[in-house]
Amino acid sequence: MQLKNSVLRYGSLSIAMHWLVAGTVYGMFALGLWMVTQGYYDTWYHKAPELHKSIGMVLFVVMLVRVVWRFVSPPPKPLSS
């Protein structure tokens, strides 16, 4: 597979970034649901929000890279049908 997008299909980097972001968003949602079930004296009560924030910041950077990559390697043309 090619790294950059072609006229006919997406490149491997675009596909990998898409699924990385999608999986991370679902994981963040699950982590958020789990966090609200924690009691004040649970060990993860203070650690989980910090983990959630850290993953969110990394996700934001990946999204910025994804936007820049879209300008570097434009998406394929839409199908004619």
Backbone torsions as a table, in degrees:
resi	resn	phi	psi	omega
1	MET	NA	153.4	179.5
2	GLN	-92.9	154.9	-177.4
3	LEU	-76.6	-45.5	-177.9
4	LYS	-89.4	160.9	176.4
5	ASN	-70.8	147.7	174.9
6	SER	-110.7	-175.1	179.2
7	VAL	-68.8	-27.9	-174.1
8	LEU	-100.5	-27.7	-175.6
9	ARG	-151.2	164.1	178.0
10	TYR	-75.4	150.8	177.6
11	GLY	-83.9	169.4	-176.2
12	SER	-66.9	-31.9	179.2
13	LEU	-68.7	-41.0	177.7
14	SER	-64.1	-41.4	179.3
15	ILE	-66.0	-43.8	-179.6
16	ALA	-63.9	-42.8	178.5
17	MET	-64.9	-38.2	179.1
18	HIS	-59.9	-50.5	-177.1
19	TRP	-72.5	-29.4	175.0
20	LEU	-64.1	-45.6	179.6
21	VAL	-66.8	-43.7	-179.0
22	ALA	-62.0	-46.4	179.1
23	GLY	-64.4	-38.3	179.5
24	THR	-67.2	-39.1	179.1
25	VAL	-64.0	-44.5	177.0
26	TYR	-63.7	-40.0	177.6
27	GLY	-64.6	-39.0	177.9
28	MET	-65.3	-38.5	178.2
29	PHE	-63.8	-44.7	178.3
30	ALA	-63.8	-40.5	178.0
31	LEU	-63.8	-40.0	177.8
32	GLY	-64.0	-41.8	176.9
33	LEU	-64.3	-39.0	179.4
34	TRP	-68.4	-36.1	-177.3
35	MET	-62.5	-37.0	-175.9
36	VAL	-72.6	-11.5	177.5
37	THR	-89.2	-6.7	-176.7
38	GLN	-77.6	140.6	174.2
39	GLY	-86.6	165.3	-176.3
40	TYR	-60.8	-32.0	-175.9
41	TYR	-95.4	4.7	173.7
42	ASP	-70.3	149.6	-176.8
43	THR	-67.7	-29.6	-178.3
44	TRP	-90.2	3.2	-177.1
45	TYR	-61.1	-38.3	179.8
46	HIS	-98.6	-23.3	-178.9
47	LYS	-78.2	-39.1	-175.2
48	ALA	-62.7	-44.2	177.4
49	PRO	-62.2	-35.4	177.4
50	GLU	-67.0	-40.0	175.7
51	LEU	-63.4	-42.1	179.3
52	HIS	-61.7	-42.7	178.5
53	LYS	-66.2	-42.0	-178.8
54	SER	-64.5	-45.9	178.2
55	ILE	-63.3	-38.1	178.7
56	GLY	-63.5	-38.5	178.2
57	MET	-68.9	-40.0	176.6
58	VAL	-65.1	-40.1	177.5
59	LEU	-62.1	-38.7	177.8
60	PHE	-62.5	-42.6	178.7
61	VAL	-64.9	-42.2	178.1
62	VAL	-62.6	-38.6	177.7
63	MET	-65.3	-38.6	175.7
64	LEU	-63.5	-42.0	177.0
65	VAL	-62.6	-38.5	179.9
66	ARG	-64.6	-39.3	178.1
67	VAL	-67.3	-43.2	177.9
68	VAL	-63.4	-41.4	179.4
69	TRP	-62.3	-32.0	179.3
70	ARG	-65.1	-33.4	176.0
71	PHE	-76.4	-34.3	179.6
72	VAL	-71.8	-42.2	-177.9
73	SER	-127.4	90.7	-176.5
74	PRO	-61.3	153.9	-178.9
75	PRO	-68.5	161.6	177.9
76	PRO	-66.0	160.9	179.7
77	LYS	-69.9	148.3	178.2
78	PRO	-65.9	156.3	177.3
79	LEU	-67.0	149.3	-177.6
80	SER	-76.5	-19.4	-176.9
81	SER	-89.4	NA	NA
